[in-house]
Amino acid sequence: MLEMEPVQRLQLTAQVIDRIKGFINDNNLRPGAQLPAERELARVLGVSRNVTREAIRALQATGILDIRPGHGIFVAKFNYGEIASHINFAIGRQPSDFAHWVEARATMERAIVELAAQRITGDQMDQLEETIRQSDHAETFEQDIAADMAFHHGLVEVTGNPVLMEMMNFLTEFFREATRINGSGFGGADEHRRILKAMKRKNGDEAGRLMEAHILRWNQMNPNKESDDPADDSHG
């Protein structure tokens, strides 16, 4: 029996979105689980099918639902790339926000490296060194970016903190999309190598400082940055 609280006649689409998300969470629906048909959702929620359809499409656009014509509505496997794409579009319209995203990532990754420097094992060090070798030998832009992302993901995995891992998944997808838009990558193998050397010495402070400088270099890559952006003075 489908049970959801009907919505009020105010901001109907937003309320339907909230109800559907609540239904997914309350019923612990996993990716691939099928939702009731649009007609049934509209009936239970007490709104028109047009409103319900708008809400479903909005949830599809944000990667929460997967609409399969002729089959139904399903819970999607969450795609961080979809959200990153929306944010990059917004930043393209308000370029000053880019520096804030860079600062947020630099702050988080500095803390990640400082923590990883205390926890890293020999095998994990070898894996990170392999990502640097992959970057050294990259023959294409995509290979270079893949190696760069593997290094950053490898660092957060060293921490063993699942919350940091989820946050990094989102941030790296955002920056992967930004890299594609900018058309230029880090070329950061040498910087990764210096970070790793500091970690080998268990010098988390130095490794963190190097990582922060590595990330803040993104502000120089942003083709839309404003010359009077205060974040321009935050890196050397």
C-alpha positions in Angstrom: 0.0 0.0 0.0 1.5 3.3 -1.1 1.4 5.9 1.7 2.6 9.5 1.4 1.2 12.7 2.8 -0.7 14.9 0.3 0.8 18.2 -0.4 -0.6 21.7 0.1 -1.4 24.0 -2.8 1.7 26.1 -2.5 5.0 25.5 -4.4 3.5 22.2 -5.5 6.4 20.9 -7.6 8.9 21.5 -4.8 6.7 19.8 -2.3 6.2 16.8 -4.6 10.0 16.6 -5.1 10.4 16.5 -1.3 7.6 13.8 -0.9 9.2 11.6 -3.5 12.7 11.9 -2.0 11.2 11.2 1.4 9.5 8.2 0.1 12.7 6.9 -1.3 14.5 7.4 2.0 11.8 6.1 4.2 11.5 2.9 2.2 15.3 2.6 1.8 14.9 2.2 -1.9 18.2 1.4 -3.6 19.3 2.2 -7.2 17.2 0.2 -9.6 14.1 0.1 -7.4 10.9 1.0 -9.2 8.6 3.7 -8.0 4.8 3.8 -8.5 3.6 5.1 -11.9 3.2 8.8 -12.5 -0.6 8.4 -12.3 -0.5 6.7 -8.9 1.9 9.2 -7.5 -0.3 12.1 -8.6 -3.4 10.4 -7.1 -1.8 9.7 -3.7 -0.2 13.2 -3.5 -3.4 14.9 -4.5 -1.9 16.9 -7.4 -2.2 17.0 -11.1 -0.2 14.7 -13.4 1.5 17.8 -14.9 2.8 18.8 -11.5 3.9 15.3 -10.8 5.6 15.0 -14.2 7.5 18.3 -13.5 8.8 16.9 -10.2 9.8 13.6 -11.7 11.7 15.4 -14.5 13.5 17.7 -12.0 14.6 14.6 -10.0 15.8 13.0 -13.2 17.8 16.1 -14.0 19.6 16.0 -10.7 20.4 12.3 -11.1 18.0 10.9 -8.4 15.4 9.3 -10.7 15.8 7.3 -14.0 12.9 7.4 -16.4 12.8 4.5 -18.7 10.1 5.0 -21.4 7.8 2.0 -21.6 9.2 0.6 -18.3 8.6 3.1 -15.5 10.3 5.3 -13.0 13.4 4.0 -11.1 15.7 5.1 -8.4 18.9 6.1 -10.3 22.5 5.3 -9.2 23.6 8.7 -8.0 25.9 10.4 -10.5 28.1 13.1 -9.0 29.0 14.2 -12.6 25.4 15.4 -13.1 25.6 17.7 -10.1 29.1 18.8 -11.1 27.8 19.7 -14.5 25.0 21.9 -13.1 27.4 23.7 -10.8 29.9 24.4 -13.5 27.1 25.9 -15.6 26.2 28.1 -12.7 29.8 29.1 -12.2 30.1 30.0 -15.8 27.4 32.6 -15.2 29.0 33.8 -11.9 32.7 33.2 -12.3 33.7 34.7 -8.9 32.3 31.6 -7.3 35.0 29.5 -8.9 37.7 30.8 -6.4 35.5 29.8 -3.5 35.2 26.2 -4.8 38.9 26.0 -5.2 39.5 27.3 -1.7 37.0 24.8 -0.3 38.8 21.9 -2.0 42.3 23.2 -1.0 41.2 23.4 2.6 39.7 19.9 2.6 42.6 18.2 0.8 45.2 19.9 3.0 43.5 18.2 6.0 43.2 14.9 4.1 46.9 14.9 3.3 47.9 15.7 6.8 45.7 12.8 8.1 46.9 10.4 5.4 50.6 11.2 6.2 50.1 9.6 9.6 48.1 6.6 8.4 49.6 5.6 5.1 51.1 2.1 4.7 53.9 0.9 2.4 51.5 -0.7 -0.1 49.4 2.5 -0.2 52.5 4.5 -0.9 53.4 2.2 -3.8 49.9 2.6 -5.2 50.2 6.4 -5.1 53.6 6.3 -6.7 52.0 4.2 -9.5 49.5 7.0 -10.2 52.4 9.4 -10.6 54.1 7.1 -13.1 50.9 6.9 -15.0 50.8 10.6 -15.2 54.4 10.8 -16.3 53.7 8.4 -19.2 50.2 9.8 -20.1 49.9 10.3 -23.9 46.5 11.9 -23.9 44.7 14.6 -21.9 42.2 12.1 -20.6 45.0 9.7 -19.4 46.7 12.6 -17.5 43.4 13.6 -15.9 42.6 10.0 -14.9 46.0 9.6 -13.3 45.6 12.9 -11.4 42.2 12.0 -10.1 43.5 8.5 -9.1 46.2 10.2 -6.9 43.7 12.4 -5.1 41.2 9.5 -4.6 44.0 7.4 -3.4 44.9 9.9 -0.7 41.4 10.1 0.7 41.2 6.3 0.7 44.3 6.2 2.9 42.3 8.1 5.6 39.8 5.4 5.8 37.1 8.0 6.4 33.9 7.2 4.4 32.5 10.8 4.8 35.6 12.3 3.3 35.5 9.8 0.5 31.9 10.8 -0.4 32.8 14.5 -0.3 35.9 13.9 -2.4 33.8 11.9 -5.0 31.7 15.1 -5.5 34.6 17.5 -5.5 36.7 15.5 -8.0 33.7 15.2 -10.4 33.2 18.9 -10.2 36.9 19.6 -11.0 37.0 16.9 -13.7 34.1 18.8 -15.4 35.9 22.1 -14.8 39.1 20.7 -16.4 37.1 19.6 -19.5 35.6 23.0 -19.8 38.9 24.8 -19.3 40.7 22.5 -21.7 43.8 22.4 -19.5 44.9 20.0 -16.8 47.1 20.2 -13.8 50.3 18.7 -15.3 50.9 18.1 -11.6 53.0 14.9 -11.5 56.0 16.8 -10.1 53.8 18.4 -7.4 52.3 15.0 -6.5 55.8 13.6 -6.2 56.8 16.4 -3.7 53.7 15.8 -1.7 54.5 12.1 -1.5 58.1 12.7 -0.5 56.9 14.8 2.5 54.4 12.0 3.4 57.2 9.5 3.4 59.0 11.6 6.0 55.7 11.7 8.0 55.7 15.4 7.6 52.0 16.1 7.4 52.4 19.9 7.7 54.7 20.1 4.7 52.6 17.7 2.6 49.5 19.7 3.5 51.0 23.0 2.5 52.2 21.5 -0.8 48.7 20.1 -1.5 47.1 23.4 -0.7 49.4 25.3 -3.1 48.7 22.6 -5.7 45.0 23.0 -5.6 45.0 26.8 -5.4 46.8 26.8 -8.7 43.3 26.2 -10.2 42.6 29.9 -9.6 45.2 30.7 -12.2 43.6 28.2 -14.7 40.1 29.8 -14.5 39.7 31.6 -17.8 36.8 33.6 -16.4 38.3 34.8 -13.2 37.9 38.5 -12.4 41.1 40.5 -12.0 40.0 42.0 -8.7 39.1 38.7 -7.1 40.5 38.7 -3.6 41.2 35.0 -3.9 43.9 35.9 -6.4 46.1 36.9 -3.5 45.6 33.6 -1.6 48.3 31.7 -3.5 51.9 32.3 -4.4 
